[in-house]
Amino acid sequence: MNQAVQVLQGPYSTNTYGGGVSCQGPTFSLSPFILGNMNGSRDPAAFQTHSANGGLSMGFNFPLDGSLQELCKDRVRIEIARQSAETSKARLDFELVRALKCLEFIKSGGFFHPESLYGKICADIIGPSPNGYLMTGNGTVFPKNK
């Protein structure tokens, strides 16, 4: 009896970083296998033989052009920096809009109750109230400057 094992190596592993940036890197694969065989008659009283074999198949794949790997790594660093800058910009935009809306709220004489769920939203924003006092968005009043 002849038995054969065919091990097909897959593609390189691919890491994706957003912004259309994907890099393929070296791959190590380890594939165990077990082969078995049973020969004999259909008659339960007849002699039967059993055999089994096993093993491991290993594969190493690596790109031959290291400069392409370095270019991809540089592009990944740029993409990560861009995503970080966009996150910082979005946070700044959020805080500026929050400050503007809180100032409008304070100027109109409104404020959140300090114990409400939203009492902290404008607590760090100080603006002029309609009566001339400086006030935070949760009602803390500062005395007038004389």
N, CA, C and O atoms as CSV, one atom per row, in Angstrom:
chain,resi,resn,atom,element,x,y,z
A,1,MET,N,N,0.835,-1.172,0.000
A,1,MET,CA,C,0.000,0.000,0.000
A,1,MET,C,C,0.890,1.250,0.000
A,1,MET,O,O,1.915,1.298,0.679
A,2,ASN,N,N,0.475,2.257,-0.776
A,2,ASN,CA,C,1.183,3.529,-0.835
A,2,ASN,C,C,0.312,4.616,-0.230
A,2,ASN,O,O,-0.893,4.687,-0.471
A,3,GLN,N,N,0.952,5.451,0.556
A,3,GLN,CA,C,0.253,6.608,1.114
A,3,GLN,C,C,1.101,7.831,0.843
A,3,GLN,O,O,2.329,7.753,0.807
A,4,ALA,N,N,0.452,8.944,0.655
A,4,ALA,CA,C,1.174,10.185,0.397
A,4,ALA,C,C,0.517,11.320,1.173
A,4,ALA,O,O,-0.687,11.317,1.430
A,5,VAL,N,N,1.329,12.265,1.527
A,5,VAL,CA,C,0.842,13.466,2.208
A,5,VAL,C,C,1.287,14.658,1.385
A,5,VAL,O,O,2.460,14.789,1.037
A,6,GLN,N,N,0.346,15.516,1.084
A,6,GLN,CA,C,0.678,16.737,0.370
A,6,GLN,C,C,0.407,17.907,1.300
A,6,GLN,O,O,-0.710,18.070,1.791
A,7,VAL,N,N,1.405,18.705,1.537
A,7,VAL,CA,C,1.260,19.879,2.394
A,7,VAL,C,C,1.415,21.107,1.521
A,7,VAL,O,O,2.458,21.328,0.904
A,8,LEU,N,N,0.365,21.897,1.482
A,8,LEU,CA,C,0.382,23.120,0.691
A,8,LEU,C,C,0.615,24.300,1.619
A,8,LEU,O,O,-0.140,24.520,2.566
A,9,GLN,N,N,1.652,25.045,1.340
A,9,GLN,CA,C,1.935,26.225,2.156
A,9,GLN,C,C,0.993,27.335,1.743
A,9,GLN,O,O,0.798,27.590,0.555
A,10,GLY,N,N,0.415,27.988,2.720
A,10,GLY,CA,C,-0.502,29.085,2.435
A,10,GLY,C,C,0.256,30.355,2.101
A,10,GLY,O,O,1.485,30.357,2.032
A,11,PRO,N,N,-0.479,31.430,1.894
A,11,PRO,CA,C,0.159,32.717,1.601
A,11,PRO,C,C,0.842,33.279,2.857
A,11,PRO,O,O,0.629,32.805,3.973
A,12,TYR,N,N,1.651,34.281,2.635
A,12,TYR,CA,C,2.266,34.970,3.766
A,12,TYR,C,C,1.181,35.540,4.670
A,12,TYR,O,O,0.085,35.858,4.207
A,13,SER,N,N,1.483,35.666,5.947
A,13,SER,CA,C,0.518,36.322,6.834
A,13,SER,C,C,0.434,37.795,6.448
A,13,SER,O,O,1.427,38.402,6.049
A,14,THR,N,N,-0.743,38.348,6.570
A,14,THR,CA,C,-0.956,39.745,6.185
A,14,THR,C,C,-1.478,40.517,7.383
A,14,THR,O,O,-2.457,40.117,8.013
A,15,ASN,N,N,-0.826,41.618,7.694
A,15,ASN,CA,C,-1.265,42.533,8.749
A,15,ASN,C,C,-1.872,43.750,8.075
A,15,ASN,O,O,-1.275,44.324,7.164
A,16,THR,N,N,-3.062,44.148,8.523
A,16,THR,CA,C,-3.753,45.293,7.946
A,16,THR,C,C,-3.854,46.392,9.000
A,16,THR,O,O,-4.226,46.128,10.143
A,17,TYR,N,N,-3.521,47.629,8.614
A,17,TYR,CA,C,-3.431,48.738,9.564
A,17,TYR,C,C,-4.418,49.857,9.282
A,17,TYR,O,O,-4.335,50.905,9.923
A,18,GLY,N,N,-5.344,49.684,8.355
A,18,GLY,CA,C,-6.277,50.744,8.005
A,18,GLY,C,C,-5.690,51.631,6.928
A,18,GLY,O,O,-4.488,51.595,6.663
A,19,GLY,N,N,-6.534,52.419,6.318
A,19,GLY,CA,C,-6.069,53.329,5.274
A,19,GLY,C,C,-5.527,52.595,4.060
A,19,GLY,O,O,-4.751,53.169,3.296
A,20,GLY,N,N,-5.915,51.335,3.862
A,20,GLY,CA,C,-5.438,50.561,2.722
A,20,GLY,C,C,-4.029,50.033,2.883
A,20,GLY,O,O,-3.434,49.586,1.902
A,21,VAL,N,N,-3.470,50.067,4.091
A,21,VAL,CA,C,-2.104,49.613,4.327
A,21,VAL,C,C,-2.125,48.173,4.822
A,21,VAL,O,O,-2.673,47.878,5.884
A,22,SER,N,N,-1.527,47.286,4.046
A,22,SER,CA,C,-1.397,45.876,4.423
A,22,SER,C,C,0.027,45.447,4.133
A,22,SER,O,O,0.577,45.774,3.082
A,23,CYS,N,N,0.623,44.719,5.055
A,23,CYS,CA,C,1.984,44.226,4.883
A,23,CYS,C,C,2.002,42.724,5.079
A,23,CYS,O,O,1.367,42.186,5.985
A,24,GLN,N,N,2.745,42.062,4.207
A,24,GLN,CA,C,2.928,40.627,4.362
A,24,GLN,C,C,4.275,40.393,5.021
A,24,GLN,O,O,5.255,41.083,4.740
A,25,GLY,N,N,4.299,39.408,5.900
A,25,GLY,CA,C,5.530,39.127,6.620
A,25,GLY,C,C,5.903,37.671,6.543
A,25,GLY,O,O,5.182,36.867,5.952
A,26,PRO,N,N,7.023,37.330,7.134
A,26,PRO,CA,C,7.470,35.942,7.152
A,26,PRO,C,C,6.447,35.052,7.855
A,26,PRO,O,O,5.724,35.498,8.747
A,27,THR,N,N,6.400,33.801,7.443
A,27,THR,CA,C,5.435,32.855,7.995
A,27,THR,C,C,6.142,31.556,8.361
A,27,THR,O,O,6.983,31.059,7.611
A,28,PHE,N,N,5.796,31.026,9.500
A,28,PHE,CA,C,6.238,29.688,9.906
A,28,PHE,C,C,4.982,28.852,10.070
A,28,PHE,O,O,4.053,29.256,10.769
A,29,SER,N,N,4.947,27.703,9.439
A,29,SER,CA,C,3.779,26.842,9.590
A,29,SER,C,C,4.208,25.467,10.073
A,29,SER,O,O,5.245,24.943,9.666
A,30,LEU,N,N,3.408,24.905,10.932
A,30,LEU,CA,C,3.642,23.582,11.490
A,30,LEU,C,C,2.329,22.815,11.363
A,30,LEU,O,O,1.320,23.195,11.958
A,31,SER,N,N,2.349,21.736,10.586
A,31,SER,CA,C,1.119,20.989,10.312
A,31,SER,C,C,1.295,19.525,10.731
A,31,SER,O,O,2.048,18.786,10.096
A,32,PRO,N,N,0.613,19.109,11.785
A,32,PRO,CA,C,0.675,17.689,12.148
A,32,PRO,C,C,-0.244,16.869,11.242
A,32,PRO,O,O,-1.242,17.380,10.735
A,33,PHE,N,N,0.097,15.607,11.044
A,33,PHE,CA,C,-0.779,14.735,10.273
A,33,PHE,C,C,-0.723,13.317,10.833
A,33,PHE,O,O,0.275,12.897,11.417
A,34,ILE,N,N,-1.813,12.599,10.639
A,34,ILE,CA,C,-1.925,11.207,11.049
A,34,ILE,C,C,-2.580,10.452,9.891
A,34,ILE,O,O,-3.600,10.881,9.351
A,35,LEU,N,N,-1.981,9.335,9.524
A,35,LEU,CA,C,-2.511,8.487,8.467
A,35,LEU,C,C,-2.847,7.139,9.075
A,35,LEU,O,O,-2.088,6.621,9.893
A,36,GLY,N,N,-3.961,6.574,8.688
A,36,GLY,CA,C,-4.334,5.264,9.210
A,36,GLY,C,C,-4.846,4.370,8.101
A,36,GLY,O,O,-5.278,4.842,7.049
A,37,ASN,N,N,-4.790,3.073,8.351
A,37,ASN,CA,C,-5.219,2.113,7.349
A,37,ASN,C,C,-5.747,0.872,8.054
A,37,ASN,O,O,-5.214,0.449,9.079
A,38,MET,N,N,-6.795,0.301,7.494
A,38,MET,CA,C,-7.310,-0.950,8.027
A,38,MET,C,C,-7.577,-1.872,6.840
A,38,MET,O,O,-8.313,-1.510,5.922
A,39,ASN,N,N,-6.984,-3.057,6.858
A,39,ASN,CA,C,-7.167,-4.047,5.798
A,39,ASN,C,C,-7.784,-5.301,6.392
A,39,ASN,O,O,-7.531,-5.647,7.545
A,40,GLY,N,N,-8.569,-5.954,5.618
A,40,GLY,CA,C,-9.093,-7.226,6.088
A,40,GLY,C,C,-10.369,-7.604,5.379
A,40,GLY,O,O,-10.808,-6.935,4.444
A,41,SER,N,N,-10.938,-8.660,5.830
A,41,SER,CA,C,-12.134,-9.221,5.237
A,41,SER,C,C,-13.365,-8.608,5.883
A,41,SER,O,O,-13.290,-8.041,6.973
A,42,ARG,N,N,-14.495,-8.726,5.203
A,42,ARG,CA,C,-15.749,-8.272,5.800
A,42,ARG,C,C,-16.273,-9.284,6.809
A,42,ARG,O,O,-17.198,-9.000,7.571
A,43,ASP,N,N,-15.696,-10.415,6.802
A,43,ASP,CA,C,-16.077,-11.469,7.752
A,43,ASP,C,C,-15.493,-11.132,9.112
A,43,ASP,O,O,-14.270,-11.050,9.224
A,44,PRO,N,N,-16.313,-10.926,10.180
A,44,PRO,CA,C,-15.794,-10.539,11.485
A,44,PRO,C,C,-14.811,-11.539,12.069
A,44,PRO,O,O,-13.996,-11.170,12.914
A,45,ALA,N,N,-14.865,-12.777,11.649
A,45,ALA,CA,C,-13.951,-13.790,12.197
A,45,ALA,C,C,-12.615,-13.786,11.479
A,45,ALA,O,O,-11.666,-14.421,11.939
A,46,ALA,N,N,-12.522,-13.074,10.348
A,46,ALA,CA,C,-11.280,-13.078,9.567
A,46,ALA,C,C,-10.255,-12.142,10.198
A,46,ALA,O,O,-10.598,-11.287,11.015
A,47,PHE,N,N,-9.013,-12.310,9.815
A,47,PHE,CA,C,-7.897,-11.531,10.332
A,47,PHE,C,C,-7.913,-10.128,9.709
A,47,PHE,O,O,-8.114,-9.988,8.503
A,48,GLN,N,N,-7.704,-9.110,10.519
A,48,GLN,CA,C,-7.644,-7.737,10.024
A,48,GLN,C,C,-6.326,-7.118,10.460
A,48,GLN,O,O,-5.787,-7.464,11.511
A,49,THR,N,N,-5.810,-6.205,9.649
A,49,THR,CA,C,-4.590,-5.491,10.012
A,49,THR,C,C,-4.895,-3.999,10.126
A,49,THR,O,O,-5.724,-3.459,9.394
A,50,HIS,N,N,-4.216,-3.362,11.043
A,50,HIS,CA,C,-4.353,-1.918,11.245
A,50,HIS,C,C,-2.952,-1.320,11.212
A,50,HIS,O,O,-2.005,-1.905,11.739
A,51,SER,N,N,-2.830,-0.162,10.597
A,51,SER,CA,C,-1.552,0.551,10.632
A,51,SER,C,C,-1.829,2.042,10.759
A,51,SER,O,O,-2.868,2.532,10.317
A,52,ALA,N,N,-0.907,2.740,11.354
A,52,ALA,CA,C,-1.030,4.188,11.513
A,52,ALA,C,C,0.349,4.810,11.444
A,52,ALA,O,O,1.333,4.231,11.903
A,53,ASN,N,N,0.403,5.983,10.871
A,53,ASN,CA,C,1.634,6.763,10.792
A,53,ASN,C,C,1.279,8.213,11.119
A,53,ASN,O,O,0.140,8.642,10.933
A,54,GLY,N,N,2.233,8.934,11.593
A,54,GLY,CA,C,2.016,10.345,11.882
A,54,GLY,C,C,3.282,11.127,11.657
A,54,GLY,O,O,4.357,10.558,11.466
A,55,GLY,N,N,3.150,12.398,11.680
A,55,GLY,CA,C,4.329,13.239,11.514
A,55,GLY,C,C,3.978,14.711,11.551
A,55,GLY,O,O,2.839,15.102,11.807
A,56,LEU,N,N,4.993,15.511,11.285
A,56,LEU,CA,C,4.853,16.966,11.246
A,56,LEU,C,C,5.443,17.471,9.945
A,56,LEU,O,O,6.458,16.964,9.467
A,57,SER,N,N,4.806,18.458,9.390
A,57,SER,CA,C,5.352,19.139,8.228
A,57,SER,C,C,5.604,20.586,8.635
A,57,SER,O,O,4.715,21.251,9.168
A,58,MET,N,N,6.809,21.066,8.386
A,58,MET,CA,C,7.157,22.449,8.722
A,58,MET,C,C,7.456,23.216,7.447
A,58,MET,O,O,7.988,22.672,6.480
A,59,GLY,N,N,7.103,24.478,7.470
A,59,GLY,CA,C,7.413,25.338,6.338
A,59,GLY,C,C,7.803,26.725,6.801
A,59,GLY,O,O,7.235,27.257,7.755
A,60,PHE,N,N,8.765,27.298,6.127
A,60,PHE,CA,C,9.199,28.669,6.385
A,60,PHE,C,C,9.033,29.444,5.090
A,60,PHE,O,O,9.535,29.029,4.046
A,61,ASN,N,N,8.340,30.556,5.152
A,61,ASN,CA,C,8.205,31.449,4.006
A,61,ASN,C,C,8.685,32.824,4.423
A,61,ASN,O,O,8.301,33.328,5.478
A,62,PHE,N,N,9.512,33.421,3.610
A,62,PHE,CA,C,9.942,34.782,3.924
A,62,PHE,C,C,10.197,35.526,2.626
A,62,PHE,O,O,10.685,34.952,1.652
A,63,PRO,N,N,9.859,36.817,2.622
A,63,PRO,CA,C,10.081,37.613,1.416
A,63,PRO,C,C,11.580,37.788,1.169
A,63,PRO,O,O,12.366,37.935,2.105
A,64,LEU,N,N,11.946,37.771,-0.084
A,64,LEU,CA,C,13.362,37.908,-0.425
A,64,LEU,C,C,13.791,39.363,-0.564
A,64,LEU,O,O,14.984,39.662,-0.510
A,65,ASP,N,N,12.841,40.267,-0.740
A,65,ASP,CA,C,13.179,41.680,-0.904
A,65,ASP,C,C,12.889,42.420,0.397
A,65,ASP,O,O,11.763,42.864,0.622
A,66,GLY,N,N,13.889,42.552,1.245
A,66,GLY,CA,C,13.722,43.213,2.536
A,66,GLY,C,C,13.376,44.680,2.428
A,66,GLY,O,O,12.780,45.240,3.349
A,67,SER,N,N,13.740,45.329,1.308
A,67,SER,CA,C,13.446,46.760,1.176
A,67,SER,C,C,11.940,46.997,1.082
A,67,SER,O,O,11.442,48.025,1.539
A,68,LEU,N,N,11.219,46.048,0.491
A,68,LEU,CA,C,9.764,46.194,0.438
A,68,LEU,C,C,9.170,46.121,1.837
A,68,LEU,O,O,8.224,46.844,2.149
A,69,GLN,N,N,9.716,45.258,2.674
A,69,GLN,CA,C,9.257,45.156,4.059
A,69,GLN,C,C,9.496,46.478,4.796
A,69,GLN,O,O,8.627,46.940,5.536
A,70,GLU,N,N,10.638,47.071,4.604
A,70,GLU,CA,C,10.955,48.338,5.274
A,70,GLU,C,C,10.057,49.461,4.776
A,70,GLU,O,O,9.613,50.292,5.569
A,71,LEU,N,N,9.782,49.499,3.477
A,71,LEU,CA,C,8.856,50.506,2.940
A,71,LEU,C,C,7.477,50.342,3.557
A,71,LEU,O,O,6.825,51.325,3.908
A,72,CYS,N,N,7.041,49.113,3.685
A,72,CYS,CA,C,5.722,48.869,4.263
A,72,CYS,C,C,5.706,49.282,5.734
A,72,CYS,O,O,4.735,49.882,6.195
A,73,LYS,N,N,6.754,48.971,6.465
A,73,LYS,CA,C,6.827,49.361,7.883
A,73,LYS,C,C,6.809,50.880,8.027
A,73,LYS,O,O,6.165,51.412,8.932
A,74,ASP,N,N,7.521,51.587,7.130
A,74,ASP,CA,C,7.494,53.057,7.169
A,74,ASP,C,C,6.087,53.574,6.907
A,74,ASP,O,O,5.627,54.498,7.578
A,75,ARG,N,N,5.406,52.982,5.937
A,75,ARG,CA,C,4.029,53.398,5.613
A,75,ARG,C,C,3.086,53.114,6.778
A,75,ARG,O,O,2.158,53.883,7.031
A,76,VAL,N,N,3.322,52.014,7.485
A,76,VAL,CA,C,2.512,51.686,8.669
A,76,VAL,C,C,2.715,52.743,9.744
A,76,VAL,O,O,1.749,53.196,10.358
A,77,ARG,N,N,3.952,53.136,9.975
A,77,ARG,CA,C,4.223,54.172,10.993
A,77,ARG,C,C,3.497,55.474,10.641
A,77,ARG,O,O,2.942,56.135,11.518
A,78,ILE,N,N,3.505,55.835,9.364
A,78,ILE,CA,C,2.814,57.049,8.914
A,78,ILE,C,C,1.311,56.906,9.135
A,78,ILE,O,O,0.664,57.845,9.600
A,79,GLU,N,N,0.749,55.745,8.808
A,79,GLU,CA,C,-0.699,55.525,8.970
A,79,GLU,C,C,-1.094,55.586,10.439
A,79,GLU,O,O,-2.121,56.172,10.781
A,80,ILE,N,N,-0.293,54.988,11.306
A,80,ILE,CA,C,-0.598,55.028,12.741
A,80,ILE,C,C,-0.531,56.463,13.259
A,80,ILE,O,O,-1.384,56.877,14.044
A,81,ALA,N,N,0.471,57.221,12.829
A,81,ALA,CA,C,0.582,58.631,13.242
A,81,ALA,C,C,-0.618,59.437,12.733
A,81,ALA,O,O,-1.147,60.285,13.452
A,82,ARG,N,N,-1.047,59.170,11.487
A,82,ARG,CA,C,-2.202,59.880,10.919
A,82,ARG,C,C,-3.471,59.562,11.714
A,82,ARG,O,O,-4.254,60.461,12.023
A,83,GLN,N,N,-3.670,58.302,12.040
A,83,GLN,CA,C,-4.849,57.912,12.815
A,83,GLN,C,C,-4.816,58.542,14.205
A,83,GLN,O,O,-5.852,58.962,14.722
A,84,SER,N,N,-3.644,58.610,14.805
A,84,SER,CA,C,-3.511,59.233,16.123
A,84,SER,C,C,-3.829,60.729,16.048
A,84,SER,O,O,-4.510,61.269,16.919
A,85,ALA,N,N,-3.331,61.393,15.001
A,85,ALA,CA,C,-3.604,62.827,14.823
A,85,ALA,C,C,-5.104,63.066,14.596
A,85,ALA,O,O,-5.660,64.030,15.122
A,86,GLU,N,N,-5.752,62.205,13.827
A,86,GLU,CA,C,-7.191,62.347,13.605
A,86,GLU,C,C,-7.973,62.148,14.901
A,86,GLU,O,O,-8.966,62.835,15.143
A,87,THR,N,N,-7.530,61.216,15.722
A,87,THR,CA,C,-8.184,60.998,17.009
A,87,THR,C,C,-8.033,62.226,17.904
A,87,THR,O,O,-8.987,62.648,18.558
A,88,SER,N,N,-6.822,62.799,17.929
A,88,SER,CA,C,-6.589,64.011,18.735
A,88,SER,C,C,-7.422,65.176,18.223
A,88,SER,O,O,-7.979,65.939,19.012
A,89,LYS,N,N,-7.510,65.315,16.908
A,89,LYS,CA,C,-8.305,66.404,16.327
A,89,LYS,C,C,-9.788,66.231,16.663
A,89,LYS,O,O,-10.467,67.201,17.000
A,90,ALA,N,N,-10.281,65.014,16.574
A,90,ALA,CA,C,-11.691,64.765,16.908
A,90,ALA,C,C,-11.955,65.089,18.377
A,90,ALA,O,O,-13.011,65.629,18.708
A,91,ARG,N,N,-11.018,64.768,19.252
A,91,ARG,CA,C,-11.190,65.074,20.679
A,91,ARG,C,C,-11.197,66.586,20.897
A,91,ARG,O,O,-12.018,67.101,21.655
A,92,LEU,N,N,-10.284,67.296,20.232
A,92,LEU,CA,C,-10.228,68.754,20.357
A,92,LEU,C,C,-11.534,69.372,19.838
A,92,LEU,O,O,-12.097,70.263,20.475
A,93,ASP,N,N,-12.013,68.897,18.684
A,93,ASP,CA,C,-13.283,69.411,18.146
A,93,ASP,C,C,-14.415,69.199,19.149
A,93,ASP,O,O,-15.223,70.100,19.372
A,94,PHE,N,N,-14.477,68.018,19.750
A,94,PHE,CA,C,-15.508,67.721,20.742
A,94,PHE,C,C,-15.423,68.700,21.912
A,94,PHE,O,O,-16.441,69.252,22.330
A,95,GLU,N,N,-14.222,68.920,22.443
A,95,GLU,CA,C,-14.049,69.793,23.608
A,95,GLU,C,C,-14.371,71.248,23.278
A,95,GLU,O,O,-14.934,71.960,24.109
A,96,LEU,N,N,-14.019,71.698,22.072
A,96,LEU,CA,C,-14.335,73.082,21.685
A,96,LEU,C,C,-15.846,73.274,21.545
A,96,LEU,O,O,-16.385,74.281,22.005
A,97,VAL,N,N,-16.525,72.331,20.924
A,97,VAL,CA,C,-17.978,72.434,20.795
A,97,VAL,C,C,-18.629,72.380,22.172
A,97,VAL,O,O,-19.570,73.125,22.445
A,98,ARG,N,N,-18.132,71.498,23.044
A,98,ARG,CA,C,-18.662,71.410,24.409
A,98,ARG,C,C,-18.497,72.750,25.127
A,98,ARG,O,O,-19.429,73.222,25.778
A,99,ALA,N,N,-17.315,73.366,25.013
A,99,ALA,CA,C,-17.071,74.657,25.668
A,99,ALA,C,C,-18.009,75.736,25.116
A,99,ALA,O,O,-18.577,76.512,25.885
A,100,LEU,N,N,-18.172,75.791,23.797
A,100,LEU,CA,C,-19.058,76.797,23.202
A,100,LEU,C,C,-20.500,76.605,23.654
A,100,LEU,O,O,-21.170,77.578,24.001
A,101,LYS,N,N,-20.980,75.387,23.656
A,101,LYS,CA,C,-22.367,75.123,24.059
A,101,LYS,C,C,-22.560,75.401,25.547
A,101,LYS,O,O,-23.602,75.917,25.951
A,102,CYS,N,N,-21.565,75.064,26.363
A,102,CYS,CA,C,-21.668,75.350,27.798
A,102,CYS,C,C,-21.689,76.855,28.054
A,102,CYS,O,O,-22.440,77.332,28.904
A,103,LEU,N,N,-20.863,77.604,27.315
A,103,LEU,CA,C,-20.861,79.069,27.483
A,103,LEU,C,C,-22.211,79.660,27.078
A,103,LEU,O,O,-22.715,80.560,27.749
A,104,GLU,N,N,-22.796,79.169,25.997
A,104,GLU,CA,C,-24.133,79.634,25.601
A,104,GLU,C,C,-25.145,79.336,26.701
A,104,GLU,O,O,-25.999,80.166,27.013
A,105,PHE,N,N,-25.046,78.165,27.273
A,105,PHE,CA,C,-25.939,77.723,28.339
A,105,PHE,C,C,-25.792,78.632,29.561
A,105,PHE,O,O,-26.789,79.073,30.132
A,106,ILE,N,N,-24.550,78.912,29.959
A,106,ILE,CA,C,-24.282,79.757,31.131
A,106,ILE,C,C,-24.763,81.192,30.872
A,106,ILE,O,O,-25.391,81.805,31.735
A,107,LYS,N,N,-24.467,81.721,29.682
A,107,LYS,CA,C,-24.867,83.088,29.356
A,107,LYS,C,C,-26.383,83.258,29.367
A,107,LYS,O,O,-26.887,84.344,29.652
A,108,SER,N,N,-27.102,82.194,29.058
A,108,SER,CA,C,-28.565,82.287,29.073
A,108,SER,C,C,-29.128,82.101,30.476
A,108,SER,O,O,-30.339,82.199,30.676
A,109,GLY,N,N,-28.254,81.830,31.458
A,109,GLY,CA,C,-28.682,81.678,32.845
A,109,GLY,C,C,-28.951,80.232,33.245
A,109,GLY,O,O,-29.381,79.978,34.370
A,110,GLY,N,N,-28.714,79.307,32.371
A,110,GLY,CA,C,-28.975,77.905,32.691
A,110,GLY,C,C,-27.748,77.227,33.275
A,110,GLY,O,O,-26.612,77.650,33.059
A,111,PHE,N,N,-28.011,76.172,34.014
A,111,PHE,CA,C,-26.933,75.317,34.513
A,111,PHE,C,C,-27.518,73.976,34.907
A,111,PHE,O,O,-28.714,73.865,35.176
A,112,PHE,N,N,-26.678,72.964,34.941
A,112,PHE,CA,C,-27.084,71.629,35.377
A,112,PHE,C,C,-27.046,71.563,36.892
A,112,PHE,O,O,-26.169,72.162,37.515
A,113,HIS,N,N,-27.970,70.852,37.485
A,113,HIS,CA,C,-27.919,70.618,38.922
A,113,HIS,C,C,-26.631,69.847,39.212
A,113,HIS,O,O,-26.333,68.874,38.518
A,114,PRO,N,N,-25.860,70.261,40.225
A,114,PRO,CA,C,-24.567,69.613,40.499
A,114,PRO,C,C,-24.664,68.110,40.752
A,114,PRO,O,O,-23.691,67.392,40.525
A,115,GLU,N,N,-25.811,67.617,41.216
A,115,GLU,CA,C,-25.937,66.193,41.514
A,115,GLU,C,C,-26.579,65.402,40.368
A,115,GLU,O,O,-26.772,64.192,40.484
A,116,SER,N,N,-26.910,66.079,39.264
A,116,SER,CA,C,-27.521,65.362,38.143
A,116,SER,C,C,-26.453,64.554,37.401
A,116,SER,O,O,-25.254,64.762,37.582
A,117,LEU,N,N,-26.915,63.643,36.574
A,117,LEU,CA,C,-25.989,62.852,35.764
A,117,LEU,C,C,-25.135,63.726,34.858
A,117,LEU,O,O,-24.011,63.365,34.507
A,118,TYR,N,N,-25.682,64.884,34.482
A,118,TYR,CA,C,-24.995,65.759,33.544
A,118,TYR,C,C,-24.313,66.938,34.232
A,118,TYR,O,O,-23.820,67.841,33.557
A,119,GLY,N,N,-24.279,66.943,35.549
A,119,GLY,CA,C,-23.697,68.052,36.294
A,119,GLY,C,C,-22.229,68.298,35.993
A,119,GLY,O,O,-21.738,69.415,36.160
A,120,LYS,N,N,-21.528,67.269,35.552
A,120,LYS,CA,C,-20.091,67.415,35.285
A,120,LYS,C,C,-19.785,67.895,33.870
A,120,LYS,O,O,-18.655,68.287,33.576
A,121,ILE,N,N,-20.789,67.865,32.992
A,121,ILE,CA,C,-20.533,68.200,31.592
A,121,ILE,C,C,-19.949,69.599,31.440
A,121,ILE,O,O,-18.984,69.794,30.702
A,122,CYS,N,N,-20.523,70.562,32.128
A,122,CYS,CA,C,-20.065,71.954,32.009
A,122,CYS,C,C,-19.422,72.465,33.297
A,122,CYS,O,O,-19.200,73.669,33.429
A,123,ALA,N,N,-19.119,71.583,34.248
A,123,ALA,CA,C,-18.594,72.022,35.546
A,123,ALA,C,C,-17.248,72.737,35.434
A,123,ALA,O,O,-16.921,73.570,36.280
A,124,ASP,N,N,-16.468,72.424,34.407
A,124,ASP,CA,C,-15.146,73.043,34.270
A,124,ASP,C,C,-15.160,74.255,33.341
A,124,ASP,O,O,-14.104,74.817,33.050
A,125,ILE,N,N,-16.332,74.663,32.876
A,125,ILE,CA,C,-16.444,75.826,31.988
A,125,ILE,C,C,-16.974,76.996,32.808
A,125,ILE,O,O,-18.004,76.891,33.474
A,126,ILE,N,N,-16.249,78.112,32.746
A,126,ILE,CA,C,-16.632,79.307,33.496
A,126,ILE,C,C,-16.965,80.411,32.496
A,126,ILE,O,O,-16.189,80.700,31.586
A,127,GLY,N,N,-18.145,81.024,32.686
A,127,GLY,CA,C,-18.558,82.101,31.794
A,127,GLY,C,C,-19.429,83.104,32.520
A,127,GLY,O,O,-19.858,82.854,33.647
A,128,PRO,N,N,-19.696,84.234,31.888
A,128,PRO,CA,C,-20.526,85.261,32.516
A,128,PRO,C,C,-22.004,84.880,32.475
A,128,PRO,O,O,-22.531,84.488,31.434
A,129,SER,N,N,-22.654,85.003,33.617
A,129,SER,CA,C,-24.096,84.746,33.681
A,129,SER,C,C,-24.843,86.055,33.411
A,129,SER,O,O,-24.221,87.117,33.389
A,130,PRO,N,N,-26.144,86.001,33.208
A,130,PRO,CA,C,-26.896,87.230,32.916
A,130,PRO,C,C,-26.835,88.262,34.044
A,130,PRO,O,O,-26.991,89.455,33.783
A,131,ASN,N,N,-26.613,87.837,35.284
A,131,ASN,CA,C,-26.566,88.803,36.389
A,131,ASN,C,C,-25.168,89.376,36.598
A,131,ASN,O,O,-24.943,90.113,37.558
A,132,GLY,N,N,-24.226,89.050,35.716
A,132,GLY,CA,C,-22.892,89.630,35.787
A,132,GLY,C,C,-21.889,88.820,36.566
A,132,GLY,O,O,-20.704,89.153,36.564
A,133,TYR,N,N,-22.314,87.778,37.227
A,133,TYR,CA,C,-21.388,86.917,37.952
A,133,TYR,C,C,-20.750,85.923,36.981
A,133,TYR,O,O,-21.296,85.598,35.927
A,134,LEU,N,N,-19.581,85.463,37.386
A,134,LEU,CA,C,-18.990,84.346,36.659
A,134,LEU,C,C,-19.565,83.070,37.259
A,134,LEU,O,O,-19.659,82.932,38.479
A,135,MET,N,N,-19.949,82.140,36.392
A,135,MET,CA,C,-20.608,80.937,36.866
A,135,MET,C,C,-20.143,79.738,36.042
A,135,MET,O,O,-19.824,79.870,34.860
A,136,THR,N,N,-20.110,78.582,36.675
A,136,THR,CA,C,-19.806,77.353,35.947
A,136,THR,C,C,-21.105,76.743,35.433
A,136,THR,O,O,-22.196,77.182,35.796
A,137,GLY,N,N,-20.976,75.746,34.604
A,137,GLY,CA,C,-22.138,75.091,34.022
A,137,GLY,C,C,-22.902,74.222,35.002
A,137,GLY,O,O,-23.947,73.677,34.647
A,138,ASN,N,N,-22.398,74.073,36.257
A,138,ASN,CA,C,-23.181,73.345,37.246
A,138,ASN,C,C,-23.630,74.270,38.387
A,138,ASN,O,O,-24.038,73.803,39.450
A,139,GLY,N,N,-23.549,75.600,38.149
A,139,GLY,CA,C,-24.133,76.558,39.074
A,139,GLY,C,C,-23.194,77.170,40.098
A,139,GLY,O,O,-23.635,78.001,40.892
A,140,THR,N,N,-21.924,76.801,40.116
A,140,THR,CA,C,-20.989,77.429,41.046
A,140,THR,C,C,-20.795,78.876,40.634
A,140,THR,O,O,-20.479,79.157,39.478
A,141,VAL,N,N,-20.982,79.792,41.567
A,141,VAL,CA,C,-20.896,81.214,41.267
A,141,VAL,C,C,-19.617,81.777,41.873
A,141,VAL,O,O,-19.256,81.457,43.005
A,142,PHE,N,N,-18.942,82.616,41.101
A,142,PHE,CA,C,-17.752,83.299,41.570
A,142,PHE,C,C,-18.120,84.767,41.791
A,142,PHE,O,O,-18.889,85.321,41.006
A,143,PRO,N,N,-17.602,85.402,42.821
A,143,PRO,CA,C,-17.970,86.804,43.087
A,143,PRO,C,C,-17.482,87.729,41.996
A,143,PRO,O,O,-16.524,87.439,41.280
A,144,LYS,N,N,-18.183,88.871,41.889
A,144,LYS,CA,C,-17.792,89.878,40.902
A,144,LYS,C,C,-16.451,90.461,41.288
A,144,LYS,O,O,-16.134,90.601,42.469
A,145,ASN,N,N,-15.657,90.805,40.269
A,145,ASN,CA,C,-14.407,91.516,40.520
A,145,ASN,C,C,-14.726,92.976,40.702
A,145,ASN,O,O,-15.480,93.551,39.918
A,146,LYS,N,N,-14.160,93.590,41.732
A,146,LYS,CA,C,-14.441,95.011,41.987
A,146,LYS,C,C,-13.295,95.866,41.562
A,146,LYS,O,O,-13.351,97.088,41.700
